[in-house]
């Protein structure tokens, strides 16, 4: 017997109903902020996918078998996020698009990594991107929208927190230690809560921090009040302004200078959303990536955005008993008795399907077995059609919830 590939999930009808309900809520939130939906290919050129990416991401890309011969052979990989392909899309029409551009997209991503709770090799994601504004107000809007995506699914401030930081501020702090290997230090900091303390200290040492540097860094990372940061930094000023802009969402926000995000394309503002209990991996994350458009061949253009992973979000919703309704059912199940009734049932189904979901028996089963089947598929109503009903030119409709029955004329449908 064949089994699904490791790190993937089969979506049965109940799973798809839940997925679509979550996706619909996120879509409505994005559209309420004036964002428009786009779609990109599932695969892109390896050259695009690996541009300014760290070794970890390069190793996670699913590559496609090469086709063609010689120099014409092209290399492609499956997308690992939507920010990269959406940036390429923006560049292709950059000159004609009115700014700022507000786009969002949902779809399947692929990453070759070790599967665990909330992390699969194939996963659904919402991605939101805003191109054209370098102002803190743009970052604040993106963060406010990320919060509202979760709030609109019923989640409260006591159930999740959004941790925000600014890479420029952290970079200026690293400079104060007389170090300039920023990306290496960022990668080490990003592992702070993912590995034991002793192993983390080793990561910091490997990033050229001595014991005094490590002591200073740990003290800096513990700061929770922006006014207690002593170094001068544009990143500090921008972060302070953004906190002010988000006063109406302050119950959801926490400063965390260890938040750096794993992807190397972020340039200043970064943020991640976690459950308050700290039991799940990151639910959402994002930030500013002002260099990506130019890096990919476009004209210099600031950009900011975020992504939400459906798997971890679903775990958080389940943990807090806030999963949206995912009942799978049909509005009408038609139970014909005999071939003559089946022919009539087909015509009735055609009419009803203009406004409702309808299933009719295709197995030639007895009425008792049909009623049992209708119950199992959660049919809301059953239309019973036998010889007596045909003679009277009526159909009997049973409400499966109340058990009540009524008759209506067939020609009144």
Secondary structure, DSSP 8 states (H G I E B T S, - for coil): -----TT-----HHHHHHHHHHHHHHHHHHHHTT-EE----SEEEHHHHHTT--HHHHHH--B---BSSGGG-B-EEE-S-SHHHHHHHHHHTTTTS-SSEEEEEEEEEE--S--BTTB-SEEEEEEEEEES--SHHHHHHHHHHHHHHHHTTT--TTTEEEEEEEHHHHHHHHHHTT---HHHHHHHHHTTTTS-HHHHHHHHHHTT--HHHHHHHHHHHT---GGG--S--HHHHHHHHHHHHTGGGGGGEEE-TT---S-TT--SEEEEEEETTS-S--SEEEEE-TTHHHHTTS----EEEEEEEHHHHHHHHHHTT---------SEEEEE-SHHHHHHHHHHHHHHTTTS-EEE--S---HHHHHHHHHHTT-SEEEEE-HHHHHHTEEEEEETTT--EEEEEGGG-
